[in-house]
Amino acid sequence: MVAGQQVTVEYQKRDRYGRIVGKVLLDGIDVCLEQVKAGFAWHYTKVGADAIVRDGGRSTRRQHQF
């Protein structure tokens, strides 16, 4: 999906292990959200509700109850 392309990572915080918690964007499109919508990934709810993009996350959350 993004191999060989330049992406932008937007983040405002790190998790308790120091890892970046943010969004990967390709031409302004949230790549992670697109993977969830396509069924290639899912949102791990214990990470936090703020990890879901509010415009697309609600329908995705309903489809993938874990």
ChimeraX commands (.cxc) that place a marker at each C-alpha (Angstrom):
marker #1 position 0.00,0.00,0.00 radius 0.5
marker #1 position 2.85,2.42,0.79 radius 0.5
marker #1 position 5.96,0.48,-0.22 radius 0.5
marker #1 position 8.53,2.75,-1.82 radius 0.5
marker #1 position 6.45,5.89,-1.18 radius 0.5
marker #1 position 7.11,8.78,1.17 radius 0.5
marker #1 position 4.64,8.99,4.04 radius 0.5
marker #1 position 4.01,11.48,6.85 radius 0.5
marker #1 position 3.62,10.41,10.47 radius 0.5
marker #1 position 1.53,12.71,12.66 radius 0.5
marker #1 position 1.71,12.15,16.39 radius 0.5
marker #1 position 1.26,13.96,19.67 radius 0.5
marker #1 position 2.19,11.32,22.21 radius 0.5
marker #1 position 4.12,8.16,22.96 radius 0.5
marker #1 position 2.94,5.05,24.78 radius 0.5
marker #1 position 4.35,3.81,28.06 radius 0.5
marker #1 position 7.18,2.06,26.19 radius 0.5
marker #1 position 8.20,5.21,24.32 radius 0.5
marker #1 position 6.70,4.15,20.99 radius 0.5
marker #1 position 5.04,6.78,18.80 radius 0.5
marker #1 position 1.23,6.67,18.78 radius 0.5
marker #1 position 0.06,8.45,15.66 radius 0.5
marker #1 position -1.28,8.33,12.12 radius 0.5
marker #1 position 0.52,7.34,8.93 radius 0.5
marker #1 position -0.61,9.54,6.04 radius 0.5
marker #1 position -0.05,9.11,2.31 radius 0.5
marker #1 position -1.15,12.14,0.30 radius 0.5
marker #1 position -3.33,13.21,3.25 radius 0.5
marker #1 position -5.09,9.84,3.55 radius 0.5
marker #1 position -4.92,7.91,6.83 radius 0.5
marker #1 position -3.29,4.65,5.68 radius 0.5
marker #1 position -4.05,2.77,8.90 radius 0.5
marker #1 position -7.74,3.64,8.76 radius 0.5
marker #1 position -7.88,2.52,5.13 radius 0.5
marker #1 position -6.37,-0.84,6.14 radius 0.5
marker #1 position -9.05,-1.26,8.82 radius 0.5
marker #1 position -11.83,-0.35,6.38 radius 0.5
marker #1 position -10.49,-2.90,3.87 radius 0.5
marker #1 position -10.37,-5.64,6.54 radius 0.5
marker #1 position -6.57,-5.94,6.55 radius 0.5
marker #1 position -6.27,-4.68,10.15 radius 0.5
marker #1 position -8.42,-3.93,13.19 radius 0.5
marker #1 position -8.47,-1.39,15.97 radius 0.5
marker #1 position -7.29,-2.76,19.30 radius 0.5
marker #1 position -9.76,-1.10,21.68 radius 0.5
marker #1 position -7.50,-1.25,24.75 radius 0.5
marker #1 position -5.18,1.28,23.08 radius 0.5
marker #1 position -7.82,3.98,23.52 radius 0.5
marker #1 position -10.74,5.55,21.77 radius 0.5
marker #1 position -8.63,8.49,20.59 radius 0.5
marker #1 position -6.73,6.12,18.29 radius 0.5
marker #1 position -9.81,5.85,16.06 radius 0.5
marker #1 position -10.35,8.57,13.52 radius 0.5
marker #1 position -13.79,9.81,14.36 radius 0.5
marker #1 position -15.14,10.13,10.83 radius 0.5
marker #1 position -14.44,6.53,9.80 radius 0.5
marker #1 position -13.82,4.75,13.05 radius 0.5
marker #1 position -17.38,4.44,14.25 radius 0.5
marker #1 position -18.53,2.17,11.45 radius 0.5
marker #1 position -15.30,0.22,11.66 radius 0.5
marker #1 position -15.65,-0.24,15.42 radius 0.5
marker #1 position -19.16,-1.66,14.99 radius 0.5
marker #1 position -17.96,-4.15,12.38 radius 0.5
marker #1 position -15.06,-5.42,14.48 radius 0.5
marker #1 position -16.17,-6.06,18.06 radius 0.5
marker #1 position -13.35,-7.85,19.93 radius 0.5
marker link #1:1,2 radius 0.2
marker link #1:2,3 radius 0.2
marker link #1:3,4 radius 0.2
marker link #1:4,5 radius 0.2
marker link #1:5,6 radius 0.2
marker link #1:6,7 radius 0.2
marker link #1:7,8 radius 0.2
marker link #1:8,9 radius 0.2
marker link #1:9,10 radius 0.2
marker link #1:10,11 radius 0.2
marker link #1:11,12 radius 0.2
marker link #1:12,13 radius 0.2
marker link #1:13,14 radius 0.2
marker link #1:14,15 radius 0.2
marker link #1:15,16 radius 0.2
marker link #1:16,17 radius 0.2
marker link #1:17,18 radius 0.2
marker link #1:18,19 radius 0.2
marker link #1:19,20 radius 0.2
marker link #1:20,21 radius 0.2
marker link #1:21,22 radius 0.2
marker link #1:22,23 radius 0.2
marker link #1:23,24 radius 0.2
marker link #1:24,25 radius 0.2
marker link #1:25,26 radius 0.2
marker link #1:26,27 radius 0.2
marker link #1:27,28 radius 0.2
marker link #1:28,29 radius 0.2
marker link #1:29,30 radius 0.2
marker link #1:30,31 radius 0.2
marker link #1:31,32 radius 0.2
marker link #1:32,33 radius 0.2
marker link #1:33,34 radius 0.2
marker link #1:34,35 radius 0.2
marker link #1:35,36 radius 0.2
marker link #1:36,37 radius 0.2
marker link #1:37,38 radius 0.2
marker link #1:38,39 radius 0.2
marker link #1:39,40 radius 0.2
marker link #1:40,41 radius 0.2
marker link #1:41,42 radius 0.2
marker link #1:42,43 radius 0.2
marker link #1:43,44 radius 0.2
marker link #1:44,45 radius 0.2
marker link #1:45,46 radius 0.2
marker link #1:46,47 radius 0.2
marker link #1:47,48 radius 0.2
marker link #1:48,49 radius 0.2
marker link #1:49,50 radius 0.2
marker link #1:50,51 radius 0.2
marker link #1:51,52 radius 0.2
marker link #1:52,53 radius 0.2
marker link #1:53,54 radius 0.2
marker link #1:54,55 radius 0.2
marker link #1:55,56 radius 0.2
marker link #1:56,57 radius 0.2
marker link #1:57,58 radius 0.2
marker link #1:58,59 radius 0.2
marker link #1:59,60 radius 0.2
marker link #1:60,61 radius 0.2
marker link #1:61,62 radius 0.2
marker link #1:62,63 radius 0.2
marker link #1:63,64 radius 0.2
marker link #1:64,65 radius 0.2
marker link #1:65,66 radius 0.2
view
